[in-house]
Amino acid sequence: MVYKSIGRYLSQRIARCLLCGDTCGHDSGLCQPCQRELPQLGDACQRCALPLPPAAHTCPGCLQHPPAFASARAAWHYAFPVGQLIQRFKYRGDLAAGFSLARLAAPRLLPPDDAPDLLLPLPLHWRRYWQRGFNQAQVIAAELSRQWHIPLAPRLLRKTSAGHRQQQLNRAQRLRNLEHSFTVRGPVAGMHIGLVDDVITTGATLEAASRALLAAGAARISAYALARTP
């Protein structure tokens, strides 16, 4: 039902901006002045999307311990007003906010010469899915798939362990928490996989999912997210 409602929403133009409430003629649901307020992510680590000073390409963490995924891209800093829109989307069921960000992020995230073969949303454990009622990464990935014309496989990757909540854990603790928590349920051998999530924090969830996909034969993993934390 959630994804059918997203389909109905795609066919409509939002009359009022989701942020300021003014008349909005843009099909993303955010008016042009509010779009200009979104904190665009400029210089960032090519491996994990961590914000970096100008001219830097790779962060010290990725130089010392390269992640399993080959690259990561995020459209914005996790800051006002993007952070507030993601909170509304993820925890209050505001699908319009999630779709609006995904629609605006899609043209910013895909490099012109490096498209993945298949898009996979990072899955939720069934208990978390039952509590929330939808997977925020799948909503985002569906819009990226639509704009990029890349197949979406929402059930190929499965989260088999709920683990502990991640918010208060550092990267090493998150990796231990997520160890062996993903299983691959379809063929990925030789494929360039695009993993999609809402926010990249430490990259530990992407790391665990990437390890599972590489172990199943995937050739390369690229990560895409709406926002990156500092």
N, C-alpha and C positions, 0 to 999 in steps of 0.2 A: 504493500500500500504506500509506503514512504516513497519508493522510486517511481510509482505511477503518479504520485502527487508532484514530484519533481518534473516529470514529463509534462504535466498540465501547466506547471509554472513556466517552463521553458517557452511555451507558446504565447505567453502574455507579456506585455510591457508594464513595468511597475510605474504607477502614476506618481508616487511620492518617494523621495530619496530615503533610503533606510537609515541614514545618519542624521540628516538635518531636517527631514520632513518636507522640504520644498518640492515643488513640481519637478519631476525627473523624466526627461525624454530618452534617457539612455537605457538600453536593454539590459544592462548589468544591474540596475536598481540603485546605482549610486550616481548622483549628479556630477557634472564635470568639476565644480569647485571642491567637492568632497573627495573625488578621485585624486586631485592634486595634493590633498592632505595625507594620503597614504604614504607611510615611511618606506620608500623604495630601498631595497638592499643593493648597494653598489659594489664596491670592492669586497670580495669574499674569497675564502679558501675554496679552491676548485674541487677539493675532495669532500669537505664536510659543510661548506657554505657558511662557516664562521666569519662574521665581519672582520675585515683586516684593513690596515692602513693602505693608502693608494700604492699601486705597483707591486704589492705583495701577492703571491699566487697560492701559497700553501702555508697553513698554520703550523706552528712547532709540533703540536700534538700529532698531526697527520704525517709530518716528516719522521717523527720518532716511531710512531705506530700506525702505519697506513691502514685504513679501514678496509673491510672486505668489499664494500661498494666502491666503484671506480670514480664516481663523481656525485655531487649533490648540488641542487639548485633550489633557491627559495626566492619568492618574489619580493618579500618585504621583511623588515625587522618586526619582531614580535613586540610592538609598541602601539600606543594610541594612534589611530582608532582601530587598527587591525586586530590588536589583542582583544579589544572589547567585542568586535564582530565575531571573532572565533569563539569567544566564551559564550556569546548568545547562541551561536550555531551548535556548539558541541554539548553544552550543558543545559540549554533551555529549549532545544529542539527548533531553533529558528533556522529552518532550511533555506529561507530566502537569503539570509546573511551568508551562509556557506556557498550557495550557488553564485551569489554576486561576486564574492572573492575568487571563486574558481574561474568564473567567466573572464574576469579581469586578469587573473594570473596566467592563464593558458598561453597567450602570445608572448609573455615575458619569460616563460620557463623553458621552452623547447629550443635548443640550439638548431640552426638551420641544417646542419650536416651530420647530426648525431641522434637521429630518432631511434627509440627502442623498437623492438619487434612486437612487444606485448606489454600492456600495462596491468599491474597488480596493485590493488589497494592493500595497505597493511590491514590484516584482519583483526577483529576483536574476538576475544574468547566469548563463547556463547552466553556465559553469565553476564558479561558486560554488555553484550548486544541486547540481551533480554531487558536489562535495566534501562538502557538508553533508547532502544527501539529502532536504531539505525546505526550504520557504521559511517562516521563522518568522512573517512578516507575514501569510501566507495562513492559517496556523493561527489567529492572532488574529482576522483578518477573518471567518473562517468562523463563529466564535462570536458576534461582533458581529452578523453577518447573521442568525444564528439568533434571537438575542434581540430584535433591532430589527425583524425582518421586512422587511429591505431586501435587494434582489437583490445578489448578489456576482458580479463578473466577473473571475476570477483571471487570465485570459489577454488582457484587453483592452489592458493596458499592458505593454510589453516593454522590457527593458534590453538594448540592443544593443552596449554597450561595457563591458568589465570595468573599465577604468580602474585606478588605483593604489589600494592600501588607504588608507582614509580616516582611520584613527585618529589619525595624527600630523599631520594637515593642519588649518589654520585654515579659517574659513568661505570666504574668497576663494579659497584654494587648492582647497577642495572643489568650489566652483562651477566653476572652470576644469576640474577633473578630470572633472566630470559633464556638461560642456557637450555637448549633442546626443547624450546617451547613452540617451534614452528615445524610443520611438516608440509611437504610438497605433494600435491595430489594429482599431478598431471605432467605431461612431457615438457621439459624446458631445455633439453640438451642442445647446446650450441647457440642458444638465443641470447639476445641483448634484452634484459628485462628492465622495465621502468617501475620502480616501487613508489607508491604515492602515499603521502601522509599529510596531516594538517600542519603540524609544527615539528621542526627538528630542534631538539633540546641538547642532548648529549650525543645523539646518533646511535645509542645502544640498541634501540629497537630495530632500526635499519640494519645495524651490524648483525644482529641475531638472525633476522630474516634473510639477509644476504648470504650468510654462511650456509643456511639450509638450502637456498637456491643453487649456490655454487656446488655444494655437495651433490645435488641432484643433476648436475651437468650444465648449468647455465654458463654461458661464456663471459658475461659481463653484467653488472648491475649498476644502474643509474637511479638516483633518488630525486624526487620532486616533492616540494612542500609549499604551502602558502607562505609560511613565515619561519624565521630562524631566531632563536634566542641568542643573546650576547654570549 
